[in-house]
Structure formats: C-alpha cells, structure tokens
Amino acid sequence: MINEITIEGIVTREPWTYEKDIFFRIASYRDIDLPAKPDMTMPGRDEPDYVNIRYPGGKVTMFSVQTGQHVRIHGFLQSREFRENLAEFMEKAKKNTEIKLGEDLKPEKIAIDRNTVEVVAARVIALDPGSRKKARE
C-alpha cells in the first residue's frame, strides 16, 4: 500500500512542541482542477483545508517555521488516538466560557477518546512568496 503525501500551504499559527517533535498548522488551498471548498461566510471565496504537520525530532534541530511562511511538505499520513477532558478542549479552543455543571461534575473529569489525522513530515521546504500558484477564480 502507498502512504505518501506532498502538500503545500501557508503556516497559520506559531509552531508548538511535544517531546522532541515540532507541530504546526497549514492552510492549503485546493488546485483549480479540484472541487472547491466554498467559504460559508464570504460567498464566491474558497476556504482552505487546514492540516496539522508533525516534524519528528524537529525540536533538537535547527528547524523553524513562522506564521505566514509558504511551505511544501513531503511525508505520510498518520492517525493517532488520545484522551482529552472538557477543560483541555476549552483551553485549546481559547474559549473562556464558563461551563455550569452539577456540583459533582467538573470539566477536568469529563473526558472523551478522540482521534486525529496529521501529516508526518520527512521533508519541509520553505518556498519563496512568488512561487504560490494562482488562486482559483
């Protein structure tokens, strides 16, 4: 079976680390010959697909990416499972909403098993801003 991926996109948030790996998120706009992903808030505009990238061992190298940088990634898809509680989810979502639960229930005690799919990068190439493809019209 084949599990290879090449994807280009714009880094959309500051990288974060976990153990020795660097993670970052890209926005990837689809090629003109693929079905569009319409933007629900702005008709006539395309919405990007957002993808998390995992660069194994990147924390112990000179590797770095910055928000707004155009990159090409070569790697493979990986899925993994993790457990997350409601408090962690709300923190990641940057929501300061107070959740009112019964006295016996606390957000830290309400948890769910989750799954995520990410691209594990074997190679990351920084592209110059002039190399972006023409946007879909």
C-alpha positions as CSV (number, residue, x, y, z in Angstrom):
1,M,0.0,0.0,0.0
2,I,1.1,3.6,-0.6
3,N,1.0,6.2,2.1
4,E,2.8,9.3,0.7
5,I,1.7,12.9,0.7
6,T,3.0,16.1,-0.8
7,I,1.2,19.2,0.3
8,E,1.8,23.0,0.1
9,G,0.3,25.6,2.3
10,I,0.7,28.7,4.4
11,V,1.7,28.3,8.1
12,T,-1.3,29.6,10.1
13,R,-0.1,29.5,13.7
14,E,3.0,29.5,15.7
15,P,4.6,26.1,16.0
16,W,4.3,24.1,19.2
17,T,6.4,21.3,20.6
18,Y,5.6,18.0,22.2
19,E,8.6,15.9,23.4
20,K,11.2,16.2,20.6
21,D,8.7,16.9,17.8
22,I,7.6,20.2,16.3
23,F,4.0,20.7,15.2
24,F,2.5,23.4,13.1
25,R,-0.7,24.0,11.1
26,I,-1.0,25.0,7.5
27,A,-3.9,26.3,5.3
28,S,-3.8,24.5,1.9
29,Y,-5.9,25.9,-0.9
30,R,-7.1,23.3,-3.5
31,D,-5.8,23.2,-7.0
32,I,-8.0,24.7,-9.7
33,D,-9.0,21.3,-11.1
34,L,-10.3,20.0,-7.8
35,P,-13.7,20.7,-6.3
36,A,-13.9,24.0,-4.4
37,K,-14.5,24.3,-0.7
38,P,-16.8,27.3,-0.6
39,D,-16.4,29.8,2.3
40,M,-19.7,29.9,4.1
41,T,-19.1,33.4,5.4
42,M,-17.9,35.0,2.2
43,P,-19.7,33.7,-0.9
44,G,-17.5,33.4,-4.0
45,R,-14.4,32.8,-1.9
46,D,-12.7,29.5,-1.4
47,E,-11.9,28.2,2.1
48,P,-8.6,26.3,2.7
49,D,-8.2,22.9,4.2
50,Y,-6.4,23.1,7.5
51,V,-3.8,20.4,8.2
52,N,-1.6,19.7,11.2
53,I,2.0,18.8,10.4
54,R,4.3,16.9,12.8
55,Y,8.0,17.2,12.2
56,P,9.7,14.3,14.2
57,G,12.8,15.4,16.1
58,G,12.5,19.0,14.9
59,K,12.9,20.4,18.4
60,V,16.5,19.2,18.6
61,T,17.5,20.5,15.1
62,M,17.8,24.0,13.7
63,F,14.4,23.6,12.0
64,S,12.0,26.5,12.3
65,V,8.9,27.8,10.5
66,Q,7.0,31.0,11.0
67,T,3.4,32.1,10.7
68,G,2.7,33.2,7.1
69,Q,5.5,31.2,5.6
70,H,4.7,29.2,2.4
71,V,5.9,25.6,2.7
72,R,5.9,22.3,0.9
73,I,5.8,19.1,2.9
74,H,6.7,15.6,1.9
75,G,5.7,12.8,4.2
76,F,2.9,10.4,5.1
77,L,-0.5,10.4,6.8
78,Q,-0.7,9.2,10.4
79,S,-3.7,8.8,12.7
80,R,-3.5,8.6,16.4
81,E,-5.8,8.4,19.4
82,F,-5.7,10.5,22.5
83,R,-7.9,11.2,25.5
84,E,-9.0,14.8,26.2
85,N,-11.1,16.3,29.0
86,L,-13.5,19.1,28.6
87,A,-11.2,21.7,30.4
88,E,-8.4,20.9,28.0
89,F,-10.7,21.1,25.0
90,M,-12.0,24.5,26.1
91,E,-8.4,25.8,26.7
92,K,-7.3,24.7,23.2
93,A,-10.4,26.3,21.7
94,K,-9.5,29.5,23.5
95,K,-13.0,29.8,24.9
96,N,-13.3,31.4,28.3
97,T,-16.9,30.3,28.5
98,E,-17.9,29.2,32.0
99,I,-19.5,25.8,31.9
100,K,-22.1,25.2,34.6
101,L,-22.3,21.6,35.6
102,G,-23.8,19.9,38.6
103,E,-21.7,20.1,41.8
104,D,-20.3,16.5,41.3
105,L,-19.2,17.2,37.7
106,K,-16.1,19.1,36.9
107,P,-14.8,19.8,33.3
108,E,-11.5,18.1,34.3
109,K,-13.4,14.9,35.0
110,I,-15.4,14.8,31.8
111,A,-13.3,13.1,29.1
112,I,-13.6,11.6,25.7
113,D,-11.4,9.4,23.5
114,R,-10.5,11.3,20.3
115,N,-8.8,10.7,17.0
116,T,-6.7,13.0,14.8
117,V,-5.0,12.6,11.4
118,E,-1.8,14.5,10.7
119,V,0.9,14.7,8.1
120,V,4.3,13.4,9.5
121,A,6.9,15.4,7.6
122,A,10.0,13.7,6.2
123,R,11.0,16.9,4.5
124,V,9.8,20.6,4.8
125,I,10.8,23.0,2.1
126,A,10.3,26.8,2.5
127,L,9.1,28.4,-0.7
128,D,9.5,32.0,-1.7
129,P,6.3,34.1,-1.7
130,G,6.5,34.4,-5.6
131,S,6.1,30.7,-6.0
132,R,2.4,30.5,-4.9
133,K,0.0,29.2,-7.5
134,K,-2.6,31.5,-8.9
135,A,-5.7,31.5,-6.8
136,R,-8.9,29.9,-8.2
137,E,-11.1,32.5,-9.9
